[in-house]
Amino acid sequence: MHDHENSERLASYADVLGGELPGSWTSSHHPPPDRDALADLADRVWDLDLVAAFLAEQPLREAAVLSRPDGAQFAVLDRHDNHGGFLIAALALPDLPDEAYRDVPEPNGIALTDDPFRSAERVADDLLARYDTALAQARHNAAAGVEPSQPERVVLTWQQDGALAAAPVGETATAILVAAGFVQDPQTGICRLGGDDSAAQAGAVREAGRRLDAHGITTALQHPSGRTTPTTQPAAAPPAPTAPRSPAARTR
């Protein structure tokens, strides 16, 4: 049975913690019924130490998420054990490909006391700085794997996980890609289209190509081999196999 008192404690703690961190953070609570959201959060926990060990022993039952406008997020967890207090972990950005995290040190989470004011000081002095550094490295890696576009030509680059990524030039090209289903990273400007559904991906690419062509912008596919194939309506090829995603399996 769900413990509403503990849920309110977690939500209230996260609200105060977020309000004390540098920058602007909003808090959202995910109770036990939010199974899909909790499963996604557990998969995105960017940790191979304290929090990973905690999740290995018990499934994620609930969480509070602190979100910053640039996409950065923390998961705050109630320990529900004899240690008391809470855990906080950085979350990997869902819009960056797995390979962007390769060779990036994990900003492993930390334990927090029941005092959100003192805990905010510790997060700001330790975890937040490590998280921002890791995010910057991951975003740099993601940008390095995308072929540059030109004002009159958008290049779509295949990613190892079967997604397509583009660095559009200009508001028109960006708006068309986003309208077709691409998700833009606010820091790098890279637009990414997942490859989980190859049929939907192909349809989105064809629609984007048609709209870009109407504005005099051509499109091209950048294949893993490095060859670029220009076309006004790119056809989506079968996506590359994707390895299972998990905090322990993701290589960074």
C-alpha positions in Angstrom: 0.0 0.0 0.0 1.3 3.4 -0.9 2.5 5.6 2.0 1.1 9.0 1.4 2.9 10.5 4.3 6.3 9.5 3.0 5.3 10.7 -0.5 4.4 14.1 0.8 7.7 14.2 2.7 9.7 13.4 -0.5 7.8 15.9 -2.6 8.1 18.7 0.0 11.8 18.0 0.5 12.4 18.2 -3.3 10.5 21.4 -3.6 12.6 23.1 -0.9 15.9 21.6 -2.3 15.2 22.8 -5.8 14.4 26.3 -4.6 17.8 26.5 -2.8 19.9 25.4 -5.8 21.6 27.9 -8.1 19.6 28.7 -11.2 15.9 27.9 -11.8 14.7 24.4 -10.9 11.1 23.0 -11.0 10.0 20.0 -9.0 7.7 17.2 -10.1 6.7 14.1 -8.1 6.3 10.6 -9.5 4.4 8.3 -7.2 4.2 4.5 -7.4 1.4 4.4 -10.0 3.7 6.2 -12.5 5.4 2.9 -13.5 6.4 3.9 -17.0 7.9 7.2 -15.8 9.7 5.6 -12.9 11.1 2.9 -15.3 12.4 5.6 -17.6 14.0 7.5 -14.7 15.7 4.4 -13.4 17.2 3.8 -16.9 18.5 7.4 -17.0 20.1 7.5 -13.6 23.7 8.5 -14.4 25.5 6.7 -11.7 27.7 3.6 -11.2 28.2 4.0 -7.5 25.8 4.7 -4.5 22.5 5.2 -6.3 23.2 2.4 -8.8 23.8 0.0 -5.9 20.6 1.2 -4.2 18.5 0.6 -7.3 20.1 -2.8 -7.8 18.8 -3.9 -4.4 15.2 -2.6 -4.9 13.1 -1.2 -7.7 12.4 2.5 -8.0 9.1 3.0 -6.1 8.8 6.7 -6.4 10.9 9.8 -7.1 10.9 13.5 -7.3 12.5 15.1 -10.3 14.2 18.5 -10.3 14.4 20.0 -13.8 16.4 23.0 -15.2 15.3 24.8 -18.4 18.4 23.6 -20.3 17.3 20.0 -19.8 19.4 19.0 -16.8 17.6 16.9 -14.2 18.1 15.3 -10.8 16.2 12.4 -9.3 15.6 12.7 -5.6 14.9 9.3 -3.9 13.7 8.4 -0.4 16.1 5.8 1.0 13.5 3.9 2.8 16.2 2.2 4.9 18.0 2.4 8.3 20.3 5.1 7.0 17.5 7.7 6.7 17.7 10.8 4.5 17.6 10.9 0.7 19.6 10.1 -2.3 20.1 12.4 -5.3 21.3 11.3 -8.7 22.0 13.1 -12.0 19.9 12.0 -15.0 21.2 11.4 -18.5 19.5 13.5 -21.1 17.1 11.4 -23.2 17.8 13.4 -26.4 21.5 12.6 -26.6 22.6 9.3 -28.1 24.3 6.7 -26.0 27.6 7.1 -27.7 27.7 10.8 -26.5 28.3 9.5 -23.0 31.2 7.2 -23.9 34.3 8.1 -21.9 32.5 10.7 -19.9 33.0 10.2 -16.1 29.7 9.5 -14.3 28.6 12.4 -12.0 27.8 9.8 -9.3 25.0 10.7 -6.9 25.3 11.5 -3.2 23.4 10.9 0.0 21.5 13.8 1.6 20.4 14.5 5.1 16.9 15.4 6.1 17.8 19.1 6.1 17.2 20.3 2.5 19.0 23.7 3.1 22.3 22.0 4.1 21.8 19.4 1.4 21.4 22.1 -1.3 24.7 23.6 -0.3 26.4 20.2 -0.7 24.7 19.6 -4.1 25.8 23.0 -5.4 29.4 22.6 -4.2 29.8 19.0 -5.4 27.3 17.1 -7.6 26.0 20.1 -9.6 29.5 21.1 -10.7 30.4 17.5 -11.7 27.0 17.2 -13.5 27.5 20.4 -15.5 31.0 19.3 -16.6 29.8 15.9 -17.6 26.8 17.3 -19.6 29.1 19.7 -21.4 31.4 16.8 -22.4 28.4 14.7 -23.6 26.9 17.5 -25.6 30.3 18.2 -27.2 30.5 14.5 -28.1 27.1 14.5 -29.6 27.8 17.6 -31.7 31.1 16.0 -33.0 29.2 13.1 -34.5 26.8 15.2 -36.6 27.7 16.4 -40.1 27.3 20.2 -40.4 24.5 21.6 -42.4 24.4 24.7 -44.6 21.7 27.4 -45.0 20.4 25.7 -48.1 21.2 22.1 -47.2 20.3 20.0 -44.2 22.4 16.9 -43.6 20.9 14.1 -41.6 23.5 11.9 -39.9 22.8 8.3 -38.9 23.6 7.6 -35.3 24.8 4.2 -33.8 21.4 3.7 -32.1 19.5 4.1 -35.4 18.5 7.7 -34.8 19.0 10.5 -37.2 20.6 13.8 -36.1 21.0 17.2 -37.8 22.5 20.5 -37.0 20.1 22.8 -39.0 21.1 26.3 -40.0 18.4 28.9 -39.7 15.0 29.1 -38.0 13.1 27.8 -41.0 14.9 24.5 -41.2 14.9 24.0 -37.4 11.1 24.7 -37.2 10.4 22.2 -40.0 12.5 19.4 -38.4 10.8 20.0 -35.0 7.4 20.0 -36.6 8.2 16.7 -38.3 9.1 15.1 -34.9 12.7 15.9 -34.4 13.7 16.9 -30.8 16.1 19.8 -30.5 18.7 20.0 -27.8 18.6 23.5 -26.4 22.3 23.7 -25.8 23.8 22.3 -29.0 20.9 23.1 -31.4 21.1 19.5 -32.7 17.8 18.0 -33.8 17.4 14.3 -33.3 14.8 11.8 -34.5 14.7 8.4 -32.7 14.8 5.2 -34.7 12.7 2.9 -32.4 9.9 2.9 -35.0 11.5 2.8 -38.5 8.3 3.3 -40.3 7.4 6.4 -38.3 11.0 7.6 -38.7 10.9 7.2 -42.5 7.6 9.1 -42.7 8.9 11.9 -40.6 12.0 12.2 -42.7 10.0 12.3 -46.0 7.6 14.9 -44.6 10.6 17.1 -43.4 12.2 16.7 -46.8 9.1 17.7 -48.6 8.7 20.8 -46.5 12.3 21.8 -46.7 12.3 21.4 -50.5 9.3 23.8 -50.6 11.6 26.4 -49.0 14.5 25.7 -51.4 16.4 23.7 -48.8 17.8 20.3 -50.0 18.4 17.4 -47.7 21.1 14.7 -47.6 21.8 11.5 -45.6 25.2 11.1 -44.0 25.8 7.3 -43.9 28.2 5.7 -41.4 30.6 5.1 -44.2 31.0 8.9 -44.5 29.3 9.1 -47.9 26.7 11.8 -48.3 23.7 11.2 -50.5 21.8 14.4 -51.5 18.1 14.2 -52.0 15.0 16.3 -51.4 13.1 13.5 -49.8 15.5 11.2 -47.9 14.3 7.6 -47.4 15.0 6.1 -44.0 17.2 3.1 -44.1 16.7 0.3 -41.5 18.1 1.5 -38.1 21.2 0.0 -36.6 20.7 -2.5 -33.8 20.3 -0.8 -30.4 21.8 -2.3 -27.3 19.6 -2.5 -24.1 19.8 0.7 -22.1 20.5 0.6 -18.4 22.6 2.6 -15.9 25.0 -0.3 -15.6 25.2 -1.2 -19.3 25.5 2.3 -20.7 29.2 3.0 -21.4 30.5 6.5 -20.6 
